[in-house]
Structures are given as C-alpha cells and as structure tokens.
Amino acid sequence: MLVGADGLPVGGSVDVRVEGDGQGRLVARPVEAASVALSLPITTDVGRFRLQTTLLVPRGRPYRLLYELARERIRFFLAKGEDWAVWNPGASPAAVSLFEEGRDALGQASIEVDPRIQASLAARCLALVLDASRRAAADHARRSLRRKHHRKAAPATSLGIRVASPLAPKILEKSPFDRLGLISIPLRWAEVQPTPDRFDWRRLDRWMVAADRAKRRVLCGPLVDLSLHNIPDWMLPRRADPEAFREALYAFCEQVVLRYRGAVHMWNVASGLASQGDDAGNVERAVALTRLSSVLVRQAHPRAKILVEIADPFGERMWARPERLGPFRYLRRIAEEGIHFDVVGLRILVGESVSIDRDPATVAALLDRYATPERHLIVSALGAPSSGGGWTPSGQSSWMSEMVSIVLGRPRFDAVIWGHVADPSPDHALGLFDGEGRSKPASARLRELAERLAVAAPDLAFDVSAAPAGRSGA
C-alpha cells in the first residue's frame, strides 16, 4: 500500500511487473501527485515484517527497493534514537554498534554500481538496523518501566485478560488469571438481544458475578460496534434508517448500562468507528454514535470510566477507502466536539487481521504517536499466534514479554489486556491455551510478568538477542 507524509495510507494503486530483463518492478500510482512511501511485507534475516520506504518523489525511472527500505530504517533509528535516549553513554551500546555497522553497509551501497551487490549491502543494512531498533526499543522500555514504578509496584490492574464465551467464569480462579486485576468482558449486541423483544443476560451475568467475587476490575463493551458480526440480524434491515437504528441502539445500550452499572468500572463505549466514515454523512454518524454512548454512560453511571477503542491503530483499513475517518482524525474530531472519554484503547493483534507483523520498534513508535499529555491509554487487546507464519509457542511467549514491557514502560499507558484466553480457531492460535485446553508457554509467562510487576522497579527482562520477535526465523 501507499503511505503519505502523515504515516497513514493514501489512495492509489500498486502494480507488480516483470520487465524484459527479468527484474521485477513495483509501479505505484498515487491518486494525488505527491511524494509517497511504499509499504509492503519484506522478509529479512531477522524476520518478516511490514516495512516502508522513504517518501519518494514520482519519477520515470525506478528506485532501488531494498536501498530505500534501508534508508527509511536509518531515518527511523536516528529519529527514535533521540526520543529513546539511545545516544546517552551506556544506554544501548549493542543497538548503537549494530546501527553504525548498518550505516556503513548503506554507505557502501550508495557508491556501488553493481545492482546485485548494492541490493545485498542494502539488505544487510536493513537487517542490522532492524535488530538495532528492536534492541533500542527494548532498552528504553526497561529503563522507562523501572523509572515509572521506582517507588512502588505497578497496580494489579496493569495486566488483564479478555474473556469470551464459551469459557466458564471459574477460570478466573486458575493460574495465571488469579494474578490479573483487570477483566475485559466483550459485549455483542447480536448475542445479548437476539430478538427485538428478548434479552439474554445469562453469559454476562455469570461473568459479572465471577469478577465481583474475584475482586477484579471490569471493562465491558463495546456498546457501539457497527461491524456486521455485532449487529443482530433483525436490525440489519433498519441500518438504512438512521433514526430507527439510533433509537434501537440507544435502547440496547441503556438496558446494558443500567443492568451492570454496579459491576463495571470502565465502559468501552465505541469500537471500530474510526474505520467508518466513507462520506461526510457517515463521518457525522460515527461521531454522533460516540457522543450518544458517552452521554448515556455519564448520565446512567457517572462514576465509571469511559473508553473509546481504536480497532485499527495503524489505519490500514484506510488503504481501500482513504476517505475514511482514520484513527487520529477520529480522536481529534471527538475531542473537538467535546465528547467525554477518559481512556483510549488500542488493539494490537498480529496474525488475526490483514496486518503483516510489525517489528517491535515500529509498534513502540506507534504507541508514542498516540500518547499525549492529556490522554490515558491502554492496549485493550494484545495478541500474537503460537503457530503459522513462522510463529512458535516460545516465540509467542517472548513476544508477550517484549510488548508488555514496551507498552507499560510508556508514561501514559496504564494497562495491557491479553486478547484471547483460548485459541478462537485452529487458524488463529492467539490464546494462552489451545483448543483442547492445554496451556502454552505464554500462560506461565503472563503469570511471571504479573509477579514481576508486583514489586517496585520491576524488570520484565527478555532476550532480544535470541530468535526474531515472535518467530522461529525467516
């Protein structure tokens, strides 16, 4: 896909060609004649990630892909090196050494006339600086986490789990869930209100009672989710009638909030609305529905915290429809409209959607971009698979450690919620347990992380010198 100067996808097309000389060409045609970067999955010596080039000016002759990818990663390291204090003496010596080695390789590539040798040098630079940026992100996370909680331990609500049916609520009594202070209980309109005149509260009631007995804080929602999976079948014909849809949705939200306002501590009032807004009318609708749910919660449950969830933090869904709101525009718009929210939730899931895995440093940079002095954030669903695409159970466990440290080391990030207790399907092995209930290494690792966070100046150490992040190799 094509990416603009703001880091978000822009309209256009990318064609793949094989020329007469046997070499491949990626031909990018942005809708607007402007400098754009090309973002695509690339296999390197340290893993397979979605990477992007520098911003490229349209021209008639081709750029060298690996060379431009390496240039961008050099630029990235220099920029984030300042933010993460990499250049301070002793802060991240291994990262600096790798970076300098990679920069030397790129310097050699810049004067090399043989395109094959140039590509080989650029690939070496890319792998070295990817490794360097990962180590820099890890070192920064360790320092920041210890500084953030240097006087007292992190609260128990720093780690949580998202629970979904058909699990039994008694699972909260088992390891590792007995050490987690935050429970995310998903809410699906189609499940709770299967017909216009009937509500099915059985699953939610069981979980609310279990969470209360276990003295867990509860995040529940989303109240508003316009995905087809969430909307009841009987409601689908009414989607074309904005007023009827709004009234039915309001009635549903009101019933839920009034029933559980004594059990829920934080409401996810809207999820995925940043991916809406294909035209001006839908933009206004997304903003109006966010306002509706926020006002309802403030009136019916004024002591509760209000969360809005960004389901697509990288804005990838804008590639197909660049006119959509997008995550940053959505947050800016609802803030300008005076809509109240206390927390922003980000879903960081790899191996589940169209997303190609990002390297940990790129995820860390994204989190930095969302953080502002006036905004509290959590990762409302974190997840990576234990199989498929090179992932392994031990890789999933290592990735968990790395990402929890990176998230909680940031000043405005208060919590991380693992997105799946058990694998949702054989093709999406994102759980702590497999489909037959057998625990994975990530289960024990989550408990270990909770125990380490329970002391002052925690150290969530992990080995970044081992295999690529989450993967067995590339």
Order of alpha helices (4+ residues) and beta strands (2+ residues): beta-beta-beta-beta-beta-beta-alpha-alpha-alpha-beta-beta-alpha-alpha-beta-alpha-beta-alpha-beta-alpha-beta-alpha-beta-alpha-beta-alpha
